[in-house]
Amino acid sequence: MADPTAPFPPRRARAKQAEPDASAALGRTPPHSIEAEEYLLSCCLMDGTEVVARCIEGKIRPESFYVRANQVIYGKLLDMYNNQKPIDLAILAEELKTEQQLDDIGGYAYLTQITNRIPTTAQAGYFIDKIGELALLRQLIRTAGSVLEECYEYTGGMQQFVDGVEQKLFEVTQDRISDSAKSMKTPMQDAMKVITKMMMKKGELTGVSSGFKDLDTLTFGFQKQEMIVLAARPSMGKTALALNMAEAAAMPKKGEPCTTLVFSLEMSAAQLALRMLCARARVKMKLLRDGLLSRNGDEQQRLVQTADEFSKAPLFIDDSSHLSIMELRAKARRLHARTPLGFIVVDYLQLLSPVDAKVPREQQVAEASRGLKSLAKELNVPVLVLSQLNRSAEKDDRPPRLSDLRESGSIEQDADVVLMLARPKEADEKFQVAADSAELIVAKQRNGPVGDLKLTFIRDITRFENYTP
């Protein structure tokens, strides 16, 4: 008779070379608890429907059990549950006997042994958590073993390789907290909370504030998992507007600050810091560059005070150049693991380095766009992505539209919100610079209205503010 407490034979681990058993390679037994497995199966047999349902909610699968016999028994319990058969010791034994598995698990004697393990189901929740933790540890060991083998067999493409390794590890831990399909109960409860908040406090934001009243009225803030595209022609003020939004998120006038990460592929962190400092302190950058500010004057005090505010704000800037979408996602993941993020800004999409330079440019931009949308969902944060517009609107002397997004139609497809920054029609067209006022067009919004609004641009301090006629 087979030993019911034996794990699956080693030859299975050897046959699946993609996931070698790292513990076996190190001469160690993988983490497990035979007692906890038998206790949980005992709970299932005592109060089948209730406990099995809790096991399913806790993501306990047959492979979550270490002992082979327990895997078979739990798998059969799931089948009985799904087929709405009564969960009972006698029926379980008959089902196993019909499929010629009863002797493999140790016969009636082993089933009786399990049934007598525990007198109550009160500790079922503890055993579900315990088995889930041990299964996660074994999965991490298998994944680490797989990565170890891949490292020895590495043939090139370090960026793709490292991103693949990180994704494997992330998928192992993410599996604990995410479901591919969810009941409507929890989302409906969340929706009702938002509705209640809107009714109790009219106009209160449900997402990250942009810092601009009219825009927040249309969007109720930038929502989690959304990809927001801010598009404009060069020198129209995209970066200035994005920095103002980042500042509003990290240093709000009211409410809790939001940890914000800015990826700047065009400007250095020092340049961005200088621009943000002068904009918030309302100090003209030209006077600062010309050395015309008095050392002990009001401007100097405002700069010092503002610098101290920025130093304490949860705002991070990554100015790495030649950054690919995989590297960007890896950097965001690492920071998010240390300090949970609430808002990400990418300046700008077309400057991301291609993973494969041989593929067409449109495909490169599409891959980056999809990657940023995936990042928003993966980290559960809004991602603001700056993008270039082509010259069509200028040639036709018309407001920009979605089809003007440069180099890829997938941008408008992936984006949840598309904002377009344009000069007002009455602006001077002589120079390619931002005018004293700007039109911000909400060209697309999946979950809200579209429209346009005006912003005031203070050129001397490169700052956008709510429009004042």
Helices and strands as residue ranges (DSSP letters): H 10-15, H 22-25, H 34-46, H 48-57, G 62-64, H 68-82, H 89-98, G 103-105, H 107-115, H 124-152, H 158-174, H 185-200, H 213-219, E 227-232, H 238-250, E 260-264, H 269-281, H 285-289, H 298-312, E 315-318, H 325-338, E 343-347, G 349-351, H 361-379, E 383-388, H 392-396, G 402-404, H 410-414, E 417-422, E 437-445, E 451-458, G 459-461, E 463-466
